């Protein structure tokens, strides 16, 4: 039986900065300190470097899920997150993330072996399995995460 790996979206699968870079200065000013609430911002984000390739390397070895949080005050983000997954991973039954997108503000409630997340927020630090702190010294990028996880199987 494959072990379960949850992968966060923002700043892990998705390069949040690429969406911010497309905003006007006026919009950045208006939404200062809450840029995740900008309507449609999630439509304009690109994959984090190495993310797509790493997902496909891990897919044969692990049961992968996306476990993300969506801004409570930006309902468009909830829809756009699944549209982003469809765009980059497909929406058919053979897609690696077909019906495997979970949006939750309580990540610690999910059962699994690993959680790849860049922040301890929304229950990540209390996840029952191993929290792989993406962007940390030990796991600075997707290469480091992929090597580590492939060594675990």
N, C-alpha and C positions, 0 to 999 in steps of 0.2 A: 504494500500500500504506500502510495506517495505521501510525503509530508506536505503540509499546507503552508503556502507563503502568501501573505497579504502585502500588497504594494500600494503605497500612498500615491496620489496623483501630483499635487502641487509641490513643485521643486524636487520631485523624485522622478515620476514619469513625464511630467509636464514642466517645461521651463517657464515658470510664471513671469519672469522678467521679459520674455519675448512679447507677452501681451501688454505689459506696462509700456514697453518701448514704442508701441503703436498708438498710445494715447496722446491726445493733445495736452499742452501745458495747462490749458483751462480745466480740462477734466481732472488732471492730476491734482490741481489746486483744490477743486471742488470736493474731491474724494480723498483728500490727504489723510493718511493713517487708516484708511479703510478702502483701499484700492480693489479689494476683492468684491466690493459692492457695486463696482461700475457695471452697468448693464452691458451684456454681451462680451465682457472681457475674456471669458473662457473660450469664445469662438476663435480668438486670434492667437492662441498660444501654440508653440511648436513643441515637439518632444524634447526631453532633456537629452543632452549628448550621451550616446551609448545606450539609452533606455530601450529602444525598440529591439536592437540586436540582442541585448542581454535577456529580455523577456523570452525571445525565441530560443536562446541557448538553455534557459532554465525550464522551459515549458515541457520538455520531454522527461524531466527529472522530478518535477514538483507539480502539485496541484495549485495553480496560481489564481488569485483573486485580486481585484482592485478594491481597496478599502480606503475611502476618501471622506472628507467632510466638505460640505457645501455651505457657503455663507447663508446664514438664516435670513438675512435681509436682502438677498439677491436670488429670487426664485428662478431667474433665467439660468443661473449657474448650474442648477440641478439638471436641467434639460441639456445644456451645452456640454456638460461633462460626459454624458452618454454619447452625444454627437461626436465629441472628440475621440472617444474610444472607437466608434464606428469608422471614423475617418482614418485612423492610424492602424487599427487592428481588424477592421471588417465587422460586418453585422450578421454574417451567416452562421450556421450551426458549426462550421469548422473553425470559426474564430477562436483564438486562444482565450478570449474573455467573453465568449457568448454566455449571456445571462450570469456573468460573474463580476458584476459591479455592485458594490455595497456602499451606500452613503449613510454615514452615521457620525454623530457627535460623541459616541461612546465606544471607541475602538476596543476597549478592554473587554467588552462583552462577547467579542468574536473568539472562537476557539481555533487554535492553530499552532503551528510550530515556529513561524517567523513572521515578523512584521518589519517591512522596510519603510521607514518614515524619517523625515528630516527634523521633526520636532517632537517633544514629549507630550504635546498638547492633546486634548480630546481622548485621553485614556491610553495613548501610545506607551507611556512609561509604565503603565500598569498592566500591559498586555501579558497574558499568562505564559506565552512562549518567549522566544528571544527577540528583543527589539534590536534591529540592525539600524543604528543611528546613521542614516545617510548624510553625507557631508561632514562627518566627524573625522578625526585624525585616522582612526582605524578603517573607516569606510568612506573615503573622500569622493569616490565616484563609482560609476557602474562597473568598471573593470574590477575594482576591489571587492565589491559585493558579489559579483558573478564568480570570481575565483573562490571566494570563501564558501559560497553555497554549493558550488560543484565539488569542493573538497568534503562537504558534509554528507554526500550521498555515497 
